[in-house]
Amino acid sequence: MFVAISNTPRDYAWGSTTAIAGLLGTTPSGSPEAELWLGAHPGSPSRIDDPTRTEGADDLVEWIGADAATALGAENVAESGARLPFLLKVLAAGGPLSLQAHPSPAQARAGFARENAAGIPLDAPDRNYKDAFHKPELVVAVSPTFDALCGFRPLAEARDIVKELTVLGRADAPDPTVFDPFWERLSDADPLRSAVEWLLRSGREGGAVDALVERVVQLAGSAPETSRFAVEYATVTSLAASYPGDPGIVLSLLLNHVTLRQGEALYLPAGNIHAYLSGLGIELMAASDNVLRGGLTPKHIDVEELLDVLDFTPVDEPLLVPETPSPGVHVFRPDVPDFVLYDIDAQSSATDAPAAVPLTGAAIALCTAGTVTIAGARSSVTVTRGESVYVTPDEASLTITGAGTVYLATVGVTRRD
């Protein structure tokens, strides 16, 4: 069963005013359009364009609540409950998002139970865990480039940045010791954890972090373009314009700066600290609201909980390399059962054979260019640029033909225990 769905973009302040409309061929609202949600998240469930197809249900939450066996498949409901495990988004970052990390399944369950027991309201601004689920996510670049901060860089690089800033500062600063507390933390037994904790909590005592942020911003603006860390300094300048005085500006120097090219993807597992900086992408995540923030935001930061969730192991750029089962078909399959993403150029795939997608659960397809026909075991549908459909599991296996591009999200092959 194919059910046409739609939604209104979320107007978060950091969103682009033109990118989502430009991709989908819609009329810009004139306000920021940050994220278009396609899924059954209660915060912004997808509308059902023709409720007669779903016994009068107006959105996916209502339909799943009334007839989960049809919408999700009876076997999936028995195994995982009456919830769609993923959320598909079009994300347009016109400015930087907050630094954040997400918990593991065990951390999410424990945190949700703990805050429930403490009587913290679900809508309280200091609530960390809104549900009992983890929130891994991936993002595929749609714009020519997509910039993000992602994971801790090698410790030697972080130290080299502080050394270079110290040298630059000594040339024109009366106080060359401003970087000493930062350097001391990066020389501790657990250096990255120590530095992050100091930046977000302890270091504000006596104004040490305030002075450090101010000096880093000053030096970043005057650093030579030939510097090995010119990109990092440019990021500092940009972040300071959006979040003046925020310790996350300095924290960004500890993180990998990743520039995705169109079609490349990042995967962000539990514990990975990250922030999207700019660009248009297709984002796919587990359906959860559990976010531990770490800077670049006026919202609540629970430093202790963040430190417990963060993975301080330095990583290379966590690119998610797709499988390519046939020409024009790229499959982004992370190591979680919640979701898998297909990026399909139907015209290219037709030179070999129609793109094929096996279903182990429900799916959502979004057409971003041209026109494609999606055929399943029971029915078929044709979608054009900007249109999206929900697919029930009884379609079993899908073939995509035509001349266009479609992003299709579905659950992974391996189910959660």
KAPE-V227615 format. One record per residue. N is the residue number from 0. RES is the residue in one letter. PHI is phi as a letter, one per 20 degrees, with the letter a starting at -180 (* if undefined). NEAR is the number of other ideal C-beta (glycine too) atoms within 12 Angstrom. D_FIRST is the distance of its C-alpha to the first C-alpha in Angstrom with 2 decimals. Layout:
n=N res=RES phi=PHI near=NEAR d_first=D_FIRST
n=N res=RES phi=PHI near=NEAR d_first=D_FIRST
This chain:
n=0 res=M phi=* near=32 d_first=0.00
n=1 res=F phi=d near=34 d_first=3.79
n=2 res=V phi=c near=40 d_first=6.48
n=3 res=A phi=f near=32 d_first=10.00
n=4 res=I phi=c near=41 d_first=12.56
n=5 res=S phi=b near=29 d_first=16.32
n=6 res=N phi=a near=36 d_first=19.54
n=7 res=T phi=d near=23 d_first=23.32
n=8 res=P phi=g near=34 d_first=25.35
n=9 res=R phi=f near=27 d_first=27.69
n=10 res=D phi=d near=22 d_first=31.29
n=11 res=Y phi=g near=30 d_first=33.16
n=12 res=A phi=f near=21 d_first=36.62
n=13 res=W phi=e near=30 d_first=36.25
n=14 res=G phi=f near=33 d_first=33.38
n=15 res=S phi=f near=35 d_first=33.87
n=16 res=T phi=e near=23 d_first=34.11
n=17 res=T phi=c near=22 d_first=32.76
n=18 res=A phi=f near=35 d_first=30.77
n=19 res=I phi=f near=41 d_first=27.22
n=20 res=A phi=f near=26 d_first=27.72
n=21 res=G phi=f near=22 d_first=29.22
n=22 res=L phi=f near=31 d_first=26.33
n=23 res=L phi=e near=34 d_first=23.56
n=24 res=G phi=m near=18 d_first=25.73
n=25 res=T phi=d near=23 d_first=25.88
n=26 res=T phi=e near=14 d_first=29.11
n=27 res=P phi=g near=21 d_first=30.97
n=28 res=S phi=f near=19 d_first=31.64
n=29 res=G phi=n near=11 d_first=35.20
n=30 res=S phi=d near=19 d_first=34.77
n=31 res=P phi=g near=24 d_first=33.80
n=32 res=E phi=c near=36 d_first=30.11
n=33 res=A phi=e near=32 d_first=29.85
n=34 res=E phi=b near=37 d_first=26.27
n=35 res=L phi=d near=44 d_first=22.83
n=36 res=W phi=e near=40 d_first=20.66
n=37 res=L phi=c near=49 d_first=16.93
n=38 res=G phi=r near=44 d_first=15.92
n=39 res=A phi=d near=36 d_first=16.74
n=40 res=H phi=f near=34 d_first=20.48
n=41 res=P phi=f near=23 d_first=22.31
n=42 res=G phi=f near=23 d_first=24.74
n=43 res=S phi=a near=29 d_first=22.38
n=44 res=P phi=f near=31 d_first=18.77
n=45 res=S phi=f near=39 d_first=16.33
n=46 res=R phi=f near=28 d_first=16.09
n=47 res=I phi=e near=33 d_first=13.05
n=48 res=D phi=f near=24 d_first=14.02
n=49 res=D phi=c near=21 d_first=12.91
n=50 res=P phi=f near=19 d_first=13.40
n=51 res=T phi=f near=12 d_first=12.95
n=52 res=R phi=f near=25 d_first=9.15
n=53 res=T phi=c near=31 d_first=10.18
n=54 res=E phi=l near=18 d_first=13.27
n=55 res=G phi=n near=14 d_first=15.52
n=56 res=A phi=f near=29 d_first=14.94
n=57 res=D phi=e near=23 d_first=16.30
n=58 res=D phi=b near=33 d_first=15.52
n=59 res=L phi=f near=47 d_first=13.77
n=60 res=V phi=f near=31 d_first=16.87
n=61 res=E phi=f near=22 d_first=16.90
n=62 res=W phi=f near=34 d_first=13.33
n=63 res=I phi=f near=35 d_first=13.92
n=64 res=G phi=f near=25 d_first=17.31
n=65 res=A phi=e near=21 d_first=16.23
n=66 res=D phi=b near=25 d_first=13.35
n=67 res=A phi=f near=31 d_first=13.49
n=68 res=A phi=f near=20 d_first=12.62
n=69 res=T phi=f near=28 d_first=8.98
n=70 res=A phi=f near=41 d_first=8.84
n=71 res=L phi=d near=38 d_first=11.08
n=72 res=G phi=n near=31 d_first=11.39
n=73 res=A phi=g near=18 d_first=14.52
n=74 res=E phi=f near=18 d_first=16.56
n=75 res=N phi=f near=32 d_first=16.19
n=76 res=V phi=f near=23 d_first=17.16
n=77 res=A phi=f near=13 d_first=20.10
n=78 res=E phi=e near=22 d_first=21.16
n=79 res=S phi=c near=29 d_first=20.86
n=80 res=G phi=n near=19 d_first=20.31
n=81 res=A phi=e near=25 d_first=17.86
n=82 res=R phi=b near=33 d_first=17.78
n=83 res=L phi=e near=47 d_first=15.93
n=84 res=P phi=f near=43 d_first=18.78
n=85 res=F phi=c near=43 d_first=18.75
n=86 res=L phi=c near=42 d_first=19.25
n=87 res=L phi=e near=51 d_first=18.95
n=88 res=K phi=c near=44 d_first=21.71
n=89 res=V phi=d near=44 d_first=23.51
n=90 res=L phi=d near=43 d_first=27.12
n=91 res=A phi=c near=40 d_first=30.14
n=92 res=A phi=e near=40 d_first=33.46
n=93 res=G phi=e near=30 d_first=36.26
n=94 res=G phi=b near=27 d_first=38.51
n=95 res=P phi=f near=37 d_first=38.73
n=96 res=L phi=e near=39 d_first=36.65
n=97 res=S phi=f near=35 d_first=38.31
n=98 res=L phi=f near=42 d_first=39.32
n=99 res=Q phi=b near=41 d_first=37.16
n=100 res=A phi=b near=43 d_first=36.11
n=101 res=H phi=c near=39 d_first=33.57
n=102 res=P phi=e near=39 d_first=34.30
n=103 res=S phi=f near=28 d_first=33.44
n=104 res=P phi=g near=29 d_first=31.42
n=105 res=A phi=f near=17 d_first=34.77
n=106 res=Q phi=f near=30 d_first=36.26
n=107 res=A phi=f near=33 d_first=33.34
n=108 res=R phi=f near=20 d_first=33.49
n=109 res=A phi=f near=22 d_first=37.29
n=110 res=G phi=f near=37 d_first=37.45
n=111 res=F phi=f near=27 d_first=34.98
n=112 res=A phi=f near=16 d_first=36.92
n=113 res=R phi=f near=21 d_first=40.23
n=114 res=E phi=f near=25 d_first=39.50
n=115 res=N phi=f near=20 d_first=38.11
n=116 res=A phi=f near=11 d_first=41.33
n=117 res=A phi=e near=15 d_first=43.35
n=118 res=G phi=m near=10 d_first=41.82
n=119 res=I phi=f near=21 d_first=40.65
n=120 res=P phi=g near=12 d_first=38.22
n=121 res=L phi=f near=20 d_first=34.75
n=122 res=D phi=e near=10 d_first=35.49
n=123 res=A phi=f near=17 d_first=38.99
n=124 res=P phi=f near=16 d_first=39.80
n=125 res=D phi=e near=18 d_first=41.36
n=126 res=R phi=e near=26 d_first=38.41
n=127 res=N phi=e near=39 d_first=37.18
n=128 res=Y phi=d near=35 d_first=34.39
n=129 res=K phi=e near=29 d_first=31.73
n=130 res=D phi=b near=31 d_first=29.60
n=131 res=A phi=d near=28 d_first=29.99
n=132 res=F phi=c near=35 d_first=27.90
n=133 res=H phi=f near=41 d_first=28.96
n=134 res=K phi=b near=43 d_first=27.90
n=135 res=P phi=f near=40 d_first=28.12
n=136 res=E phi=b near=44 d_first=26.88
n=137 res=L phi=c near=48 d_first=26.89
n=138 res=V phi=c near=46 d_first=27.36
n=139 res=V phi=d near=42 d_first=27.20
n=140 res=A phi=f near=34 d_first=29.63
n=141 res=V phi=d near=36 d_first=28.39
n=142 res=S phi=f near=33 d_first=31.80
n=143 res=P phi=g near=17 d_first=34.70
n=144 res=T phi=c near=22 d_first=35.84
n=145 res=F phi=b near=35 d_first=34.60
n=146 res=D phi=d near=39 d_first=37.32
n=147 res=A phi=b near=43 d_first=37.21
n=148 res=L phi=e near=45 d_first=39.54
n=149 res=C phi=b near=41 d_first=38.30
n=150 res=G phi=m near=33 d_first=40.18
n=151 res=F phi=f near=39 d_first=43.94
n=152 res=R phi=f near=34 d_first=45.95
n=153 res=P phi=g near=21 d_first=48.69
n=154 res=L phi=g near=26 d_first=51.54
n=155 res=A phi=f near=16 d_first=54.10
n=156 res=E phi=f near=25 d_first=52.30
n=157 res=A phi=g near=34 d_first=52.17
n=158 res=R phi=f near=28 d_first=55.88
n=159 res=D phi=f near=22 d_first=56.63
n=160 res=I phi=f near=40 d_first=55.05
n=161 res=V phi=f near=35 d_first=57.25
n=162 res=K phi=f near=23 d_first=60.27
n=163 res=E phi=f near=29 d_first=59.71
n=164 res=L phi=f near=37 d_first=59.29
n=165 res=T phi=f near=26 d_first=62.45
n=166 res=V phi=f near=20 d_first=64.39
n=167 res=L phi=f near=27 d_first=63.16
n=168 res=G phi=f near=31 d_first=64.07
n=169 res=R phi=f near=19 d_first=67.56
n=170 res=A phi=f near=16 d_first=68.44
n=171 res=D phi=b near=13 d_first=68.37
n=172 res=A phi=d near=21 d_first=67.77
n=173 res=P phi=f near=10 d_first=70.61
n=174 res=D phi=c near=16 d_first=68.60
n=175 res=P phi=f near=18 d_first=67.36
n=176 res=T phi=e near=18 d_first=66.35
n=177 res=V phi=f near=30 d_first=63.19
n=178 res=F phi=e near=35 d_first=61.03
n=179 res=D phi=g near=23 d_first=62.97
n=180 res=P phi=f near=29 d_first=60.85
n=181 res=F phi=f near=40 d_first=57.67
n=182 res=W phi=f near=27 d_first=59.37
n=183 res=E phi=f near=21 d_first=60.65
n=184 res=R phi=f near=34 d_first=57.15
n=185 res=L phi=f near=35 d_first=55.98
n=186 res=S phi=d near=20 d_first=58.91
n=187 res=D phi=f near=20 d_first=58.09
n=188 res=A phi=f near=12 d_first=57.06
n=189 res=D phi=c near=19 d_first=53.42
n=190 res=P phi=f near=26 d_first=53.61
n=191 res=L phi=f near=36 d_first=50.11
n=192 res=R phi=f near=32 d_first=49.53
n=193 res=S phi=f near=27 d_first=53.03
n=194 res=A phi=f near=40 d_first=52.56
n=195 res=V phi=f near=43 d_first=49.24
n=196 res=E phi=f near=28 d_first=50.68
n=197 res=W phi=f near=33 d_first=53.78
n=198 res=L phi=f near=39 d_first=51.95
n=199 res=L phi=e near=37 d_first=49.68
n=200 res=R phi=c near=26 d_first=52.21
n=201 res=S phi=f near=23 d_first=55.73
n=202 res=G phi=f near=29 d_first=56.62
n=203 res=R phi=f near=23 d_first=56.46
n=204 res=E phi=f near=11 d_first=59.58
n=205 res=G phi=n near=12 d_first=62.45
n=206 res=G phi=m near=16 d_first=60.30
n=207 res=A phi=f near=27 d_first=60.11
n=208 res=V phi=f near=34 d_first=56.44
n=209 res=D phi=g near=23 d_first=56.96
n=210 res=A phi=f near=26 d_first=59.79
n=211 res=L phi=f near=40 d_first=57.79
n=212 res=V phi=g near=37 d_first=54.80
n=213 res=E phi=f near=26 d_first=57.22
n=214 res=R phi=f near=36 d_first=59.07
n=215 res=V phi=f near=44 d_first=56.01
n=216 res=V phi=f near=34 d_first=54.77
n=217 res=Q phi=f near=24 d_first=58.24
n=218 res=L phi=f near=37 d_first=58.59
n=219 res=A phi=f near=35 d_first=55.10
n=220 res=G phi=f near=20 d_first=56.02
n=221 res=S phi=d near=21 d_first=59.17
n=222 res=A phi=f near=29 d_first=58.11
n=223 res=P phi=f near=16 d_first=58.83
n=224 res=E phi=f near=13 d_first=56.00
n=225 res=T phi=e near=9 d_first=57.13
n=226 res=S phi=g near=22 d_first=56.33
n=227 res=R phi=g near=15 d_first=54.12
n=228 res=F phi=d near=32 d_first=52.13
n=229 res=A phi=g near=20 d_first=51.93
n=230 res=V phi=f near=27 d_first=48.13
n=231 res=E phi=f near=37 d_first=48.43
n=232 res=Y phi=f near=33 d_first=51.14
n=233 res=A phi=f near=25 d_first=49.17
n=234 res=T phi=f near=40 d_first=46.35
n=235 res=V phi=g near=44 d_first=48.94
n=236 res=T phi=f near=25 d_first=50.10
n=237 res=S phi=f near=29 d_first=46.61
n=238 res=L phi=f near=41 d_first=45.79
n=239 res=A phi=f near=29 d_first=49.16
n=240 res=A phi=f near=19 d_first=48.39
n=241 res=S phi=e near=30 d_first=45.22
n=242 res=Y phi=c near=34 d_first=46.50
n=243 res=P phi=g near=19 d_first=50.30
n=244 res=G phi=n near=24 d_first=52.08
n=245 res=D phi=f near=36 d_first=49.02
n=246 res=P phi=g near=42 d_first=49.77
n=247 res=G phi=f near=42 d_first=46.41
n=248 res=I phi=f near=42 d_first=48.14
n=249 res=V phi=f near=50 d_first=50.41
n=250 res=L phi=g near=50 d_first=47.78
n=251 res=S phi=g near=48 d_first=45.87
n=252 res=L phi=f near=45 d_first=48.75
n=253 res=L phi=e near=49 d_first=47.86
n=254 res=L phi=d near=46 d_first=44.33
n=255 res=N phi=f near=34 d_first=42.95
n=256 res=H phi=e near=37 d_first=42.27
n=257 res=V phi=d near=38 d_first=39.36
n=258 res=T phi=d near=26 d_first=38.54
n=259 res=L phi=e near=35 d_first=35.26
n=260 res=R phi=e near=19 d_first=34.98
n=261 res=Q phi=g near=22 d_first=31.85
n=262 res=G phi=n near=29 d_first=29.25
n=263 res=E phi=e near=32 d_first=31.11
n=264 res=A phi=c near=38 d_first=29.82
n=265 res=L phi=d near=44 d_first=31.41
n=266 res=Y phi=d near=36 d_first=30.36
n=267 res=L phi=d near=39 d_first=31.81
n=268 res=P phi=f near=33 d_first=32.08
n=269 res=A phi=g near=34 d_first=33.66
n=270 res=G phi=n near=33 d_first=37.16
n=271 res=N phi=e near=41 d_first=36.94
n=272 res=I phi=e near=44 d_first=38.59
n=273 res=H phi=b near=49 d_first=37.16
n=274 res=A phi=b near=43 d_first=36.95
n=275 res=Y phi=f near=41 d_first=35.19
n=276 res=L phi=d near=42 d_first=37.86
n=277 res=S phi=a near=34 d_first=36.44
n=278 res=G phi=p near=37 d_first=33.72
n=279 res=L phi=d near=37 d_first=30.09
n=280 res=G phi=b near=48 d_first=27.54
n=281 res=I phi=e near=50 d_first=24.01
n=282 res=E phi=d near=44 d_first=24.28
n=283 res=L phi=c near=47 d_first=22.13
n=284 res=M phi=b near=43 d_first=23.41
n=285 res=A phi=f near=42 d_first=23.06
n=286 res=A phi=f near=42 d_first=22.24
n=287 res=S phi=b near=39 d_first=25.84
n=288 res=D phi=d near=29 d_first=28.66
n=289 res=N phi=e near=38 d_first=31.49
n=290 res=V phi=c near=36 d_first=33.77
n=291 res=L phi=d near=44 d_first=37.45
n=292 res=R phi=e near=35 d_first=39.18
n=293 res=G phi=c near=43 d_first=42.19
n=294 res=G phi=p near=41 d_first=43.52
n=295 res=L phi=l near=41 d_first=42.95
n=296 res=T phi=a near=29 d_first=41.86
n=297 res=P phi=e near=16 d_first=43.58
n=298 res=K phi=f near=24 d_first=41.27
n=299 res=H phi=g near=21 d_first=42.41
n=300 res=I phi=c near=33 d_first=43.29
n=301 res=D phi=e near=31 d_first=43.89
n=302 res=V phi=f near=27 d_first=46.07
n=303 res=E phi=f near=18 d_first=46.57
n=304 res=E phi=f near=30 d_first=42.90
n=305 res=L phi=g near=38 d_first=42.09
n=306 res=L phi=f near=28 d_first=44.84
n=307 res=D phi=f near=25 d_first=43.44
n=308 res=V phi=e near=36 d_first=39.95
n=309 res=L phi=f near=39 d_first=41.07
n=310 res=D phi=e near=29 d_first=41.42
n=311 res=F phi=e near=30 d_first=44.71
n=312 res=T phi=f near=19 d_first=44.60
n=313 res=P phi=f near=25 d_first=45.06
n=314 res=V phi=c near=28 d_first=42.30
n=315 res=D phi=f near=15 d_first=41.90
n=316 res=E phi=g near=28 d_first=39.25
n=317 res=P phi=e near=35 d_first=36.06
n=318 res=L phi=f near=28 d_first=34.15
n=319 res=L phi=d near=35 d_first=30.93
n=320 res=V phi=e near=19 d_first=31.17
n=321 res=P phi=f near=24 d_first=27.89
n=322 res=E phi=f near=18 d_first=27.13
n=323 res=T phi=c near=21 d_first=26.96
n=324 res=P phi=f near=21 d_first=25.40
n=325 res=S phi=b near=24 d_first=25.62
n=326 res=P phi=g near=18 d_first=26.99
n=327 res=G phi=n near=32 d_first=25.12
n=328 res=V phi=d near=34 d_first=22.99
n=329 res=H phi=c near=33 d_first=24.23
n=330 res=V phi=d near=34 d_first=22.88
n=331 res=F phi=e near=38 d_first=24.33
n=332 res=R phi=c near=29 d_first=24.38
n=333 res=P phi=f near=36 d_first=26.70
n=334 res=D phi=e near=18 d_first=28.24
n=335 res=V phi=c near=35 d_first=25.97
n=336 res=P phi=e near=26 d_first=22.86
n=337 res=D phi=f near=40 d_first=21.13
n=338 res=F phi=a near=46 d_first=19.73
n=339 res=V phi=b near=40 d_first=19.92
n=340 res=L phi=c near=44 d_first=19.70
n=341 res=Y phi=d near=44 d_first=19.17
n=342 res=D phi=d near=43 d_first=21.19
n=343 res=I phi=c near=47 d_first=20.44
n=344 res=D phi=e near=31 d_first=22.65
n=345 res=A phi=f near=42 d_first=20.73
n=346 res=Q phi=f near=24 d_first=23.93
n=347 res=S phi=f near=27 d_first=26.01
n=348 res=S phi=f near=32 d_first=23.65
n=349 res=A phi=f near=25 d_first=23.62
n=350 res=T phi=f near=16 d_first=27.36
n=351 res=D phi=d near=18 d_first=26.77
n=352 res=A phi=a near=17 d_first=23.29
n=353 res=P phi=g near=28 d_first=19.75
n=354 res=A phi=f near=40 d_first=18.73
n=355 res=A phi=d near=27 d_first=16.84
n=356 res=V phi=c near=41 d_first=15.10
n=357 res=P phi=f near=24 d_first=14.74
n=358 res=L phi=d near=35 d_first=12.56
n=359 res=T phi=d near=29 d_first=14.41
n=360 res=G phi=a near=40 d_first=12.36
n=361 res=A phi=f near=49 d_first=10.02
n=362 res=A phi=b near=50 d_first=10.58
n=363 res=I phi=c near=53 d_first=11.58
n=364 res=A phi=d near=46 d_first=12.68
n=365 res=L phi=c near=47 d_first=15.63
n=366 res=C phi=e near=36 d_first=17.36
n=367 res=T phi=d near=40 d_first=21.12
n=368 res=A phi=a near=28 d_first=22.65
n=369 res=G phi=m near=26 d_first=22.20
n=370 res=T phi=c near=24 d_first=19.07
n=371 res=V phi=c near=42 d_first=16.52
n=372 res=T phi=d near=29 d_first=13.74
n=373 res=I phi=d near=45 d_first=11.00
n=374 res=A phi=d near=27 d_first=9.94
n=375 res=G phi=d near=30 d_first=8.23
n=376 res=A phi=f near=20 d_first=9.16
n=377 res=R phi=d near=19 d_first=6.97
n=378 res=S phi=a near=20 d_first=6.39
n=379 res=S phi=b near=23 d_first=7.95
n=380 res=V phi=b near=36 d_first=9.15
n=381 res=T phi=d near=25 d_first=12.78
n=382 res=V phi=c near=40 d_first=14.14
n=383 res=T phi=d near=26 d_first=17.84
n=384 res=R phi=g near=24 d_first=20.29
n=385 res=G phi=n near=30 d_first=19.67
n=386 res=E phi=e near=32 d_first=16.00
n=387 res=S phi=c near=42 d_first=13.39
n=388 res=V phi=c near=43 d_first=9.66
n=389 res=Y phi=e near=49 d_first=8.10
n=390 res=V phi=d near=47 d_first=5.81
n=391 res=T phi=e near=37 d_first=5.37
n=392 res=P phi=f near=32 d_first=8.08
n=393 res=D phi=f near=25 d_first=7.16
n=394 res=E phi=f near=33 d_first=6.45
n=395 res=A phi=m near=24 d_first=10.16
n=396 res=S phi=b near=22 d_first=11.76
n=397 res=L phi=d near=40 d_first=11.32
n=398 res=T phi=c near=31 d_first=13.98
n=399 res=I phi=c near=44 d_first=15.11
n=400 res=T phi=c near=31 d_first=17.61
n=401 res=G phi=p near=31 d_first=19.68
n=402 res=A phi=c near=24 d_first=22.41
n=403 res=G phi=a near=33 d_first=21.43
n=404 res=T phi=d near=38 d_first=20.87
n=405 res=V phi=c near=48 d_first=17.80
n=406 res=Y phi=d near=50 d_first=17.97
n=407 res=L phi=c near=47 d_first=15.17
n=408 res=A phi=d near=47 d_first=15.66
n=409 res=T phi=b near=42 d_first=14.54
n=410 res=V phi=f near=40 d_first=16.66
n=411 res=G phi=f near=31 d_first=19.64
n=412 res=V phi=f near=21 d_first=20.32
n=413 res=T phi=e near=18 d_first=23.11
n=414 res=R phi=e near=19 d_first=22.27
n=415 res=R phi=f near=22 d_first=24.75
n=416 res=D phi=f near=7 d_first=27.33
